[in-house]
Amino acid sequence: MSGMGSVRIRVEHALGRQEALSRIRRAADGLGAKGAAYVKSVEWSESGAVVAGDGFDGRFVVTDTDVTAEVELGWKLAFFPLKVQRDAEAWLRDLLR
């Protein structure tokens, strides 16, 4: 996808890499049909994932102390970068408490 804008996300946590990644993966898997409407593919690795979806492409990395993500927005989301960033950060903060 040729991005029209990008968003950088960083959320700190105190869970350790394995637990944080496990929580993110369970939550993503739990989205089921709702998530499938937006997320087209996820390639998991030991340290994060590469995600492609309807209107975005991104990659996130989980470390022992934080989760960082770089998301390229397509035309559907290009006008809402702050909303995308705020919503993603809020979701991650809630998940990683």
N, CA, C and O atoms as a GROMACS GRO file, in nm:
protein
  388
    1MET      N    1   0.085  -0.117   0.000
    1MET     CA    2   0.000   0.000   0.000
    1MET      C    3   0.088   0.122   0.000
    1MET      O    4   0.187   0.129   0.073
    2SER      N    5   0.054   0.216  -0.079
    2SER     CA    6   0.123   0.344  -0.080
    2SER      C    7   0.057   0.431   0.026
    2SER      O    8  -0.055   0.479   0.007
    3GLY      N    9   0.126   0.452   0.136
    3GLY     CA   10   0.070   0.524   0.249
    3GLY      C   11   0.049   0.671   0.221
    3GLY      O   12   0.127   0.734   0.151
    4MET      N   13  -0.058   0.725   0.277
    4MET     CA   14  -0.087   0.867   0.263
    4MET      C   15  -0.051   0.941   0.390
    4MET      O   16  -0.057   1.064   0.395
    5GLY      N   17  -0.014   0.868   0.491
    5GLY     CA   18   0.025   0.925   0.619
    5GLY      C   19   0.071   0.813   0.708
    5GLY      O   20   0.050   0.695   0.678
    6SER      N   21   0.134   0.850   0.816
    6SER     CA   22   0.179   0.745   0.906
    6SER      C   23   0.152   0.785   1.050
    6SER      O   24   0.138   0.903   1.083
    7VAL      N   25   0.145   0.685   1.135
    7VAL     CA   26   0.122   0.703   1.277
    7VAL      C   27   0.226   0.620   1.350
    7VAL      O   28   0.252   0.505   1.314
    8ARG      N   29   0.284   0.678   1.452
    8ARG     CA   30   0.376   0.606   1.540
    8ARG      C   31   0.311   0.593   1.677
    8ARG      O   32   0.256   0.689   1.730
    9ILE      N   33   0.318   0.474   1.732
    9ILE     CA   34   0.254   0.445   1.860
    9ILE      C   35   0.359   0.385   1.953
    9ILE      O   36   0.441   0.302   1.911
   10ARG      N   37   0.356   0.427   2.078
   10ARG     CA   38   0.445   0.367   2.179
   10ARG      C   39   0.370   0.363   2.311
   10ARG      O   40   0.323   0.466   2.361
   11VAL      N   41   0.360   0.244   2.368
   11VAL     CA   42   0.293   0.225   2.496
   11VAL      C   43   0.386   0.144   2.586
   11VAL      O   44   0.430   0.035   2.549
   12GLU      N   45   0.416   0.198   2.703
   12GLU     CA   46   0.502   0.128   2.798
   12GLU      C   47   0.420   0.028   2.878
   12GLU      O   48   0.299   0.044   2.897
   13HIS      N   49   0.489  -0.078   2.926
   13HIS     CA   50   0.425  -0.178   3.010
   13HIS      C   51   0.530  -0.238   3.103
   13HIS      O   52   0.650  -0.216   3.085
   14ALA      N   53   0.484  -0.313   3.201
   14ALA     CA   54   0.575  -0.377   3.297
   14ALA      C   55   0.553  -0.528   3.300
   14ALA      O   56   0.576  -0.592   3.403
   15LEU      N   57   0.508  -0.585   3.190
   15LEU     CA   58   0.470  -0.726   3.186
   15LEU      C   59   0.579  -0.820   3.137
   15LEU      O   60   0.570  -0.941   3.158
   16GLY      N   61   0.680  -0.768   3.074
   16GLY     CA   62   0.776  -0.853   3.006
   16GLY      C   63   0.726  -0.881   2.864
   16GLY      O   64   0.606  -0.875   2.838
   17ARG      N   65   0.820  -0.912   2.775
   17ARG     CA   66   0.784  -0.928   2.634
   17ARG      C   67   0.686  -1.042   2.611
   17ARG      O   68   0.586  -1.023   2.541
   18GLN      N   69   0.712  -1.159   2.668
   18GLN     CA   70   0.627  -1.275   2.643
   18GLN      C   71   0.482  -1.252   2.686
   18GLN      O   72   0.390  -1.281   2.610
   19GLU      N   73   0.462  -1.200   2.806
   19GLU     CA   74   0.325  -1.178   2.856
   19GLU      C   75   0.254  -1.071   2.774
   19GLU      O   76   0.137  -1.087   2.739
   20ALA      N   77   0.324  -0.962   2.742
   20ALA     CA   78   0.262  -0.855   2.662
   20ALA      C   79   0.222  -0.908   2.525
   20ALA      O   80   0.111  -0.882   2.478
   21LEU      N   81   0.312  -0.980   2.460
   21LEU     CA   82   0.281  -1.035   2.328
   21LEU      C   83   0.166  -1.136   2.336
   21LEU      O   84   0.080  -1.139   2.248
   22SER      N   85   0.165  -1.216   2.439
   22SER     CA   86   0.058  -1.314   2.458
   22SER      C   87  -0.077  -1.244   2.473
   22SER      O   88  -0.176  -1.288   2.414
   23ARG      N   89  -0.082  -1.138   2.550
   23ARG     CA   90  -0.208  -1.064   2.567
   23ARG      C   91  -0.255  -1.001   2.437
   23ARG      O   92  -0.374  -1.004   2.404
   24ILE      N   93  -0.163  -0.944   2.363
   24ILE     CA   94  -0.198  -0.881   2.235
   24ILE      C   95  -0.250  -0.987   2.139
   24ILE      O   96  -0.350  -0.966   2.070
   25ARG      N   97  -0.183  -1.099   2.134
   25ARG     CA   98  -0.223  -1.205   2.041
   25ARG      C   99  -0.361  -1.262   2.078
   25ARG      O  100  -0.444  -1.284   1.990
   26ARG      N  101  -0.384  -1.286   2.208
   26ARG     CA  102  -0.516  -1.337   2.250
   26ARG      C  103  -0.626  -1.236   2.217
   26ARG      O  104  -0.733  -1.273   2.171
   27ALA      N  105  -0.599  -1.108   2.240
   27ALA     CA  106  -0.699  -1.005   2.211
   27ALA      C  107  -0.726  -0.996   2.062
   27ALA      O  108  -0.841  -0.983   2.020
   28ALA      N  109  -0.622  -1.004   1.981
   28ALA     CA  110  -0.640  -0.999   1.836
   28ALA      C  111  -0.717  -1.120   1.787
   28ALA      O  112  -0.806  -1.107   1.703
   29ASP      N  113  -0.684  -1.238   1.839
   29ASP     CA  114  -0.756  -1.359   1.801
   29ASP      C  115  -0.902  -1.352   1.845
   29ASP      O  116  -0.990  -1.405   1.778
   30GLY      N  117  -0.928  -1.286   1.958
   30GLY     CA  118  -1.062  -1.274   2.012
   30GLY      C  119  -1.152  -1.177   1.937
   30GLY      O  120  -1.272  -1.174   1.961
   31LEU      N  121  -1.095  -1.099   1.846
   31LEU     CA  122  -1.176  -1.005   1.769
   31LEU      C  123  -1.265  -1.077   1.668
   31LEU      O  124  -1.369  -1.025   1.628
   32GLY      N  125  -1.225  -1.196   1.628
   32GLY     CA  126  -1.307  -1.279   1.539
   32GLY      C  127  -1.356  -1.208   1.416
   32GLY      O  128  -1.278  -1.143   1.346
   33ALA      N  129  -1.485  -1.219   1.388
   33ALA     CA  130  -1.545  -1.162   1.267
   33ALA      C  131  -1.534  -1.010   1.264
   33ALA      O  132  -1.517  -0.951   1.158
   34LYS      N  133  -1.543  -0.946   1.380
   34LYS     CA  134  -1.531  -0.800   1.386
   34LYS      C  135  -1.395  -0.756   1.334
   34LYS      O  136  -1.386  -0.664   1.254
   35GLY      N  137  -1.288  -0.824   1.380
   35GLY     CA  138  -1.154  -0.792   1.334
   35GLY      C  139  -1.132  -0.828   1.189
   35GLY      O  140  -1.060  -0.758   1.117
   36ALA      N  141  -1.193  -0.937   1.146
   36ALA     CA  142  -1.176  -0.982   1.008
   36ALA      C  143  -1.230  -0.881   0.908
   36ALA      O  144  -1.187  -0.879   0.792
   37ALA      N  145  -1.322  -0.796   0.951
   37ALA     CA  146  -1.375  -0.694   0.862
   37ALA      C  147  -1.270  -0.587   0.831
   37ALA      O  148  -1.279  -0.519   0.729
   38TYR      N  149  -1.170  -0.572   0.920
   38TYR     CA  150  -1.069  -0.467   0.904
   38TYR      C  151  -0.929  -0.522   0.880
   38TYR      O  152  -0.851  -0.462   0.806
   39VAL      N  153  -0.896  -0.635   0.942
   39VAL     CA  154  -0.762  -0.692   0.932
   39VAL      C  155  -0.763  -0.802   0.828
   39VAL      O  156  -0.838  -0.899   0.838
   40LYS      N  157  -0.678  -0.787   0.727
   40LYS     CA  158  -0.673  -0.885   0.618
   40LYS      C  159  -0.568  -0.993   0.642
   40LYS      O  160  -0.588  -1.108   0.605
   41SER      N  161  -0.455  -0.956   0.705
   41SER     CA  162  -0.352  -1.057   0.733
   41SER      C  163  -0.266  -1.013   0.851
   41SER      O  164  -0.244  -0.894   0.874
   42VAL      N  165  -0.220  -1.112   0.926
   42VAL     CA  166  -0.128  -1.091   1.037
   42VAL      C  167  -0.020  -1.197   1.029
   42VAL      O  168  -0.050  -1.316   1.022
   43GLU      N  169   0.104  -1.153   1.029
   43GLU     CA  170   0.217  -1.246   1.031
   43GLU      C  171   0.287  -1.227   1.165
   43GLU      O  172   0.359  -1.129   1.184
   44TRP      N  173   0.265  -1.321   1.257
   44TRP     CA  174   0.322  -1.313   1.391
   44TRP      C  175   0.468  -1.356   1.391
   44TRP      O  176   0.508  -1.442   1.312
   45SER      N  177   0.546  -1.296   1.480
   45SER     CA  178   0.684  -1.337   1.503
   45SER      C  179   0.707  -1.343   1.654
   45SER      O  180   0.615  -1.318   1.731
   46GLU      N  181   0.827  -1.375   1.694
   46GLU     CA  182   0.857  -1.382   1.837
   46GLU      C  183   0.857  -1.246   1.904
   46GLU      O  184   0.849  -1.236   2.026
   47SER      N  185   0.867  -1.140   1.824
   47SER     CA  186   0.875  -1.006   1.882
   47SER      C  187   0.763  -0.912   1.839
   47SER      O  188   0.766  -0.794   1.874
   48GLY      N  189   0.663  -0.961   1.765
   48GLY     CA  190   0.555  -0.873   1.722
   48GLY      C  191   0.482  -0.929   1.603
   48GLY      O  192   0.459  -1.049   1.592
   49ALA      N  193   0.444  -0.839   1.513
   49ALA     CA  194   0.370  -0.883   1.395
   49ALA      C  195   0.373  -0.776   1.286
   49ALA      O  196   0.397  -0.658   1.311
   50VAL      N  197   0.348  -0.823   1.165
   50VAL     CA  198   0.325  -0.737   1.050
   50VAL      C  199   0.177  -0.755   1.016
   50VAL      O  200   0.129  -0.867   1.003
   51VAL      N  201   0.106  -0.643   1.003
   51VAL     CA  202  -0.039  -0.647   0.985
   51VAL      C  203  -0.076  -0.569   0.859
   51VAL      O  204  -0.021  -0.462   0.833
   52ALA      N  205  -0.168  -0.623   0.783
   52ALA     CA  206  -0.223  -0.553   0.667
   52ALA      C  207  -0.374  -0.552   0.683
   52ALA      O  208  -0.435  -0.652   0.722
   53GLY      N  209  -0.434  -0.439   0.652
   53GLY     CA  210  -0.578  -0.430   0.670
   53GLY      C  211  -0.644  -0.339   0.570
   53GLY      O  212  -0.582  -0.291   0.475
   54ASP      N  213  -0.770  -0.316   0.592
   54ASP     CA  214  -0.851  -0.230   0.507
   54ASP      C  215  -0.818  -0.085   0.539
   54ASP      O  216  -0.876  -0.027   0.631
   55GLY      N  217  -0.726  -0.027   0.465
   55GLY     CA  218  -0.690   0.113   0.485
   55GLY      C  219  -0.563   0.134   0.565
   55GLY      O  220  -0.533   0.248   0.601
   56PHE      N  221  -0.488   0.029   0.594
   56PHE     CA  222  -0.362   0.046   0.667
   56PHE      C  223  -0.270  -0.074   0.648
   56PHE      O  224  -0.314  -0.184   0.614
   57ASP      N  225  -0.143  -0.050   0.671
   57ASP     CA  226  -0.040  -0.153   0.680
   57ASP      C  227   0.046  -0.114   0.798
   57ASP      O  228   0.073   0.004   0.819
   58GLY      N  229   0.090  -0.211   0.877
   58GLY     CA  230   0.172  -0.174   0.990
   58GLY      C  231   0.254  -0.288   1.044
   58GLY      O  232   0.243  -0.403   1.001
   59ARG      N  233   0.337  -0.251   1.138
   59ARG     CA  234   0.422  -0.349   1.204
   59ARG      C  235   0.435  -0.303   1.347
   59ARG      O  236   0.447  -0.183   1.374
   60PHE      N  237   0.434  -0.398   1.440
   60PHE     CA  238   0.458  -0.362   1.579
   60PHE      C  239   0.560  -0.456   1.640
   60PHE      O  240   0.574  -0.572   1.601
   61VAL      N  241   0.630  -0.401   1.737
   61VAL     CA  242   0.736  -0.474   1.806
   61VAL      C  243   0.711  -0.464   1.956
   61VAL      O  244   0.682  -0.357   2.008
   62VAL      N  245   0.721  -0.577   2.022
   62VAL     CA  246   0.702  -0.583   2.167
   62VAL      C  247   0.837  -0.610   2.232
   62VAL      O  248   0.906  -0.705   2.195
   63THR      N  249   0.874  -0.527   2.330
   63THR     CA  250   0.995  -0.550   2.407
   63THR      C  251   0.954  -0.576   2.552
   63THR      O  252   0.835  -0.580   2.583
   64ASP      N  253   1.052  -0.594   2.639
   64ASP     CA  254   1.023  -0.617   2.780
   64ASP      C  255   0.956  -0.498   2.846
   64ASP      O  256   0.894  -0.512   2.951
   65THR      N  257   0.968  -0.378   2.785
   65THR     CA  258   0.917  -0.258   2.850
   65THR      C  259   0.817  -0.176   2.769
   65THR      O  260   0.753  -0.086   2.824
   66ASP      N  261   0.803  -0.204   2.639
   66ASP     CA  262   0.707  -0.126   2.561
   66ASP      C  263   0.663  -0.198   2.433
   66ASP      O  264   0.719  -0.299   2.392
   67VAL      N  265   0.560  -0.140   2.374
   67VAL     CA  266   0.512  -0.184   2.243
   67VAL      C  267   0.522  -0.062   2.152
   67VAL      O  268   0.470   0.045   2.185
   68THR      N  269   0.588  -0.078   2.040
   68THR     CA  270   0.595   0.031   1.943
   68THR      C  271   0.534  -0.017   1.812
   68THR      O  272   0.545  -0.134   1.776
   69ALA      N  273   0.471   0.075   1.743
   69ALA     CA  274   0.409   0.041   1.616
   69ALA      C  275   0.428   0.155   1.518
   69ALA      O  276   0.432   0.272   1.555
   70GLU      N  277   0.441   0.118   1.394
   70GLU     CA  278   0.450   0.211   1.283
   70GLU      C  279   0.340   0.170   1.186
   70GLU      O  280   0.340   0.058   1.137
   71VAL      N  281   0.247   0.260   1.160
   71VAL     CA  282   0.132   0.227   1.076
   71VAL      C  283   0.124   0.326   0.961
   71VAL      O  284   0.124   0.448   0.981
   72GLU      N  285   0.117   0.272   0.840
   72GLU     CA  286   0.097   0.354   0.720
   72GLU      C  287  -0.052   0.356   0.690
   72GLU      O  288  -0.115   0.250   0.676
   73LEU      N  289  -0.108   0.474   0.679
   73LEU     CA  290  -0.251   0.489   0.656
   73LEU      C  291  -0.280   0.507   0.508
   73LEU      O  292  -0.213   0.584   0.439
   74GLY      N  293  -0.380   0.437   0.461
   74GLY     CA  294  -0.428   0.454   0.324
   74GLY      C  295  -0.531   0.566   0.319
   74GLY      O  296  -0.554   0.634   0.419
   75TRP      N  297  -0.592   0.584   0.207
   75TRP     CA  298  -0.682   0.698   0.190
   75TRP      C  299  -0.803   0.692   0.283
   75TRP      O  300  -0.855   0.797   0.321
   76LYS      N  301  -0.848   0.573   0.322
   76LYS     CA  302  -0.965   0.562   0.410
   76LYS      C  303  -0.940   0.620   0.549
   76LYS      O  304  -1.032   0.669   0.614
   77LEU      N  305  -0.815   0.614   0.595
   77LEU     CA  306  -0.783   0.660   0.730
   77LEU      C  307  -0.692   0.782   0.733
   77LEU      O  308  -0.664   0.836   0.840
   78ALA      N  309  -0.646   0.827   0.618
   78ALA     CA  310  -0.548   0.935   0.611
   78ALA      C  311  -0.595   1.065   0.677
   78ALA      O  312  -0.512   1.145   0.720
   79PHE      N  313  -0.724   1.086   0.684
   79PHE     CA  314  -0.775   1.210   0.743
   79PHE      C  315  -0.796   1.200   0.893
   79PHE      O  316  -0.837   1.296   0.957
   80PHE      N  317  -0.767   1.083   0.950
   80PHE     CA  318  -0.792   1.060   1.092
   80PHE      C  319  -0.671   1.006   1.168
   80PHE      O  320  -0.687   0.916   1.251
   81PRO      N  321  -0.550   1.055   1.142
   81PRO     CA  322  -0.432   0.996   1.207
   81PRO      C  323  -0.435   1.009   1.359
   81PRO      O  324  -0.394   0.916   1.428
   82LEU      N  325  -0.481   1.120   1.412
   82LEU     CA  326  -0.484   1.135   1.558
   82LEU      C  327  -0.583   1.040   1.622
   82LEU      O  328  -0.557   0.986   1.730
   83LYS      N  329  -0.697   1.019   1.558
   83LYS     CA  330  -0.795   0.924   1.612
   83LYS      C  331  -0.739   0.783   1.609
   83LYS      O  332  -0.753   0.708   1.706
   84VAL      N  333  -0.676   0.746   1.499
   84VAL     CA  334  -0.616   0.613   1.489
   84VAL      C  335  -0.513   0.596   1.600
   84VAL      O  336  -0.512   0.493   1.669
   85GLN      N  337  -0.427   0.695   1.618
   85GLN     CA  338  -0.323   0.688   1.720
   85GLN      C  339  -0.382   0.678   1.861
   85GLN      O  340  -0.342   0.593   1.940
   86ARG      N  341  -0.477   0.765   1.892
   86ARG     CA  342  -0.539   0.765   2.026
   86ARG      C  343  -0.611   0.634   2.055
   86ARG      O  344  -0.597   0.577   2.163
   87ASP      N  345  -0.688   0.586   1.958
   87ASP     CA  346  -0.764   0.462   1.978
   87ASP      C  347  -0.670   0.342   1.998
   87ASP      O  348  -0.694   0.259   2.085
   88ALA      N  349  -0.565   0.334   1.918
   88ALA     CA  350  -0.470   0.223   1.930
   88ALA      C  351  -0.396   0.229   2.064
   88ALA      O  352  -0.379   0.126   2.130
   89GLU      N  353  -0.352   0.348   2.104
   89GLU     CA  354  -0.283   0.361   2.232
   89GLU      C  355  -0.374   0.326   2.349
   89GLU      O  356  -0.331   0.260   2.443
   90ALA      N  357  -0.498   0.370   2.345
   90ALA     CA  358  -0.594   0.340   2.452
   90ALA      C  359  -0.619   0.190   2.461
   90ALA      O  360  -0.623   0.133   2.570
   91TRP      N  361  -0.636   0.125   2.345
   91TRP     CA  362  -0.659  -0.019   2.343
   91TRP      C  363  -0.541  -0.093   2.404
   91TRP      O  364  -0.559  -0.184   2.485
   92LEU      N  365  -0.420  -0.054   2.364
   92LEU     CA  366  -0.300  -0.120   2.416
   92LEU      C  367  -0.282  -0.094   2.567
   92LEU      O  368  -0.250  -0.186   2.642
   93ARG      N  369  -0.303   0.029   2.610
   93ARG     CA  370  -0.288   0.060   2.753
   93ARG      C  371  -0.383  -0.026   2.838
   93ARG      O  372  -0.344  -0.081   2.941
   94ASP      N  373  -0.507  -0.034   2.792
   94ASP     CA  374  -0.606  -0.113   2.863
   94ASP      C  375  -0.566  -0.261   2.868
   94ASP      O  376  -0.580  -0.327   2.971
   95LEU      N  377  -0.517  -0.311   2.757
   95LEU     CA  378  -0.479  -0.451   2.744
   95LEU      C  379  -0.355  -0.486   2.828
   95LEU      O  380  -0.344  -0.597   2.879
   96LEU      N  381  -0.264  -0.391   2.842
   96LEU     CA  382  -0.136  -0.418   2.907
   96LEU      C  383  -0.127  -0.370   3.051
   96LEU      O  384  -0.017  -0.362   3.106
   97ARG      N  385  -0.240  -0.338   3.112
   97ARG     CA  386  -0.240  -0.297   3.254
   97ARG      C  387  -0.205  -0.412   3.343
   97ARG      O  388  -0.200  -0.396   3.465
   0.00000   0.00000   0.00000
